[in-house]
Amino acid sequence: MTSALLALAQIISDNVRDIDNVYTQHGLSYPTLNEPNSRSEFPWENDSSLLEKKKLIIAAAAQLIATVHSPVDILKQAAASAYMTAAVGFAADIGLANVLKDVDREGMHINSIAAITNIDVDNLRRVLRYLTTRHIFRELSEDVFVNNNVSSLLVGGAAHNGNDKDSLTRYDDAPVLAHVSLYADEGFHSAVALSPFLRKRDISTTVATPFNMVYKTDLSLFEWFNQPENAWRARRFAAAMTGNAKRFPDHIISDGIGMQSLAPGDVIVDVGGGVGSATLQLYKSFPHQRYIVQDLEEPIRAARKYWNKHAPEALVGDSVKLQVQSFFDPQPAIGAKVYFLRIVTHDWNDTEVRSILANLRAVADKETKLVLFETITRCSCVTSQDQVPYPLLGNLGVGGAGVDTAVNLHMLSLLTGRERTESDFRNLGLQTGWILQKINPGILASISYLPAQV
Ligand SMILES: C[S@@+](CC[C@H](N)C(=O)[O-])C[C@H]1O[C@@H](n2cnc3c(N)ncnc32)[C@H](O)[C@@H]1O
């Protein structure tokens, strides 16, 4: 039998060769890490077999590293990975990628970066060396830094001019910067309390999450965002969520809803839609439907700006309506053809999700469809249904579930939510009058239901 080590190397080399061939056939070389991430993607780069091959390479490479690395070093690096959050969060805070944006070819000396950002030069160098060692930014020559393919995604947002972190619109149009900043701020602080929270023995405590412990509030994260002093945080969160439009190919939403089978004028409600980036994807391909995007106050305020920028005409007629509406209140859009929720139910515990789904069931027609877009969680070991190449994990490790397993802990730290299994989704439907019809698996699964007939 081939050794695990050789099998992993084989998976990497086979899939790398296949991917390289695809790019060659299109007259391209695979983008290097060194080039700033500026070219737009080609539709064929979202081809599912290509994405699958990338997942296998990542899964095998991570497992190869874990196999050959010293176990002590793996544990020490795992324990020290807080510095990754801290370092990348710091880079986002000081707008480092923006500082380097216009000097991509020749780079900028550390002394100039320090002068512009007003950070001690030696400390700045230490952080940058940490990041460049992990392929975020690049050290072109000693002490001269540039953006690379990864760090250039942090470009954007309002120009850095000192302590402007709390300006309301700083993160608008900068989804990756917003996401990184969110993880490194509320996420990081809450994660610090995860172990004390999980180990707490006093079951009389009413503290719902590590977030509540750290921020000393009884409010849920979204209620807390809704406080006037946190409006900028709500806005940053809304900006972060617009990145989902890029992360998940358009067809996931349209196939999951079954847009082709709808008639013109059918109403589609994007519940907890943020700024409505999923609806914008739909609207561009299916402009003859009517859409309602519902969310809380600040996200809907951000949504107005977002739609005025991307599709102002949609707000003029009745194609797209932006509506402040809590999904815990009775649903005013009665008998819509489709209600969909993208990455919403994972924010809430089962009781809360039941309340959201029951409010939608109360206004559903016989043919109303409910579609959830969520990640489906699973075990990491290989099961009898899996067809993963030896010796990979059943969920492809960080290649398949790296983000999802992190998000699951993020939900545990900040909210009462969780990632769920297929049977969790089936049961939540049954408990609220919805029969699960179909699951389309993928990086974002669609889970569709029809009303149970009474
Ligand atoms: C993880 S985000 C997903 C946003 C959007 N569906 C997307 O995919 O980009 C969850 C959304 O739920 C919204 N939300 C939280 N509590 C809500 C409530 N009670 N009613 C309506 N929306 C709410 C948040 O403001 C946020 O926009």
The ligand as an SDF file (V2000), in Angstrom:
LIG
                    3D

 27 29  0  0  0  0  0  0  0  0999 V2000
  -25.0660   36.7400    8.7760 C   0  0  0  0  0  0  0  0  0  0  0  0
  -25.9990   38.1100    8.2550 S   0  0  0  0  0  0  0  0  0  0  0  0
  -26.5470   37.5900    6.6510 C   0  0  0  0  0  0  0  0  0  0  0  0
  -27.0190   38.7380    5.8230 C   0  0  0  0  0  0  0  0  0  0  0  0
  -27.5150   38.3660    4.4160 C   0  0  0  0  0  0  0  0  0  0  0  0
  -28.5790   37.3920    4.4640 N   0  0  0  0  0  0  0  0  0  0  0  0
  -26.3850   37.8860    3.5320 C   0  0  0  0  0  0  0  0  0  0  0  0
  -26.3220   36.6990    3.2090 O   0  0  0  0  0  0  0  0  0  0  0  0
  -25.5240   38.7100    3.1650 O   0  0  0  0  0  0  0  0  0  0  0  0
  -27.4410   37.9930    9.2630 C   0  0  0  0  0  0  0  0  0  0  0  0
  -28.3860   39.1330    9.0470 C   0  0  0  0  0  0  0  0  0  0  0  0
  -29.5000   38.9860    9.9410 O   0  0  0  0  0  0  0  0  0  0  0  0
  -29.8950   40.2810   10.3320 C   0  0  0  0  0  0  0  0  0  0  0  0
  -30.7410   40.2490   11.5350 N   0  0  0  0  0  0  0  0  0  0  0  0
  -30.3690   40.0310   12.8130 C   0  0  0  0  0  0  0  0  0  0  0  0
  -31.4270   40.0800   13.6300 N   0  0  0  0  0  0  0  0  0  0  0  0
  -32.4980   40.3190   12.8410 C   0  0  0  0  0  0  0  0  0  0  0  0
  -33.8770   40.4570   13.1030 C   0  0  0  0  0  0  0  0  0  0  0  0
  -34.3700   40.3400   14.3440 N   0  0  0  0  0  0  0  0  0  0  0  0
  -34.6890   40.6720   12.0610 N   0  0  0  0  0  0  0  0  0  0  0  0
  -34.2130   40.7910   10.7900 C   0  0  0  0  0  0  0  0  0  0  0  0
  -32.9100   40.6660   10.4910 N   0  0  0  0  0  0  0  0  0  0  0  0
  -32.0640   40.4350   11.5050 C   0  0  0  0  0  0  0  0  0  0  0  0
  -28.5870   40.9890   10.5510 C   0  0  0  0  0  0  0  0  0  0  0  0
  -28.7210   42.3850   10.6070 O   0  0  0  0  0  0  0  0  0  0  0  0
  -27.8010   40.4920    9.3590 C   0  0  0  0  0  0  0  0  0  0  0  0
  -27.9560   41.3390    8.2640 O   0  0  0  0  0  0  0  0  0  0  0  0
  1  2  1  0
  2  3  1  0
  2 10  1  0
  3  4  1  0
  4  5  1  0
  5  6  1  0
  5  7  1  0
  7  8  2  0
  7  9  1  0
 10 11  1  0
 11 12  1  0
 11 26  1  0
 12 13  1  0
 13 14  1  0
 13 24  1  0
 14 15  1  0
 14 23  1  0
 15 16  2  0
 16 17  1  0
 17 18  1  0
 17 23  2  0
 18 19  1  0
 18 20  2  0
 20 21  1  0
 21 22  2  0
 22 23  1  0
 24 25  1  0
 24 26  1  0
 26 27  1  0
M  CHG  2   2   1   9  -1
M  END
$$$$
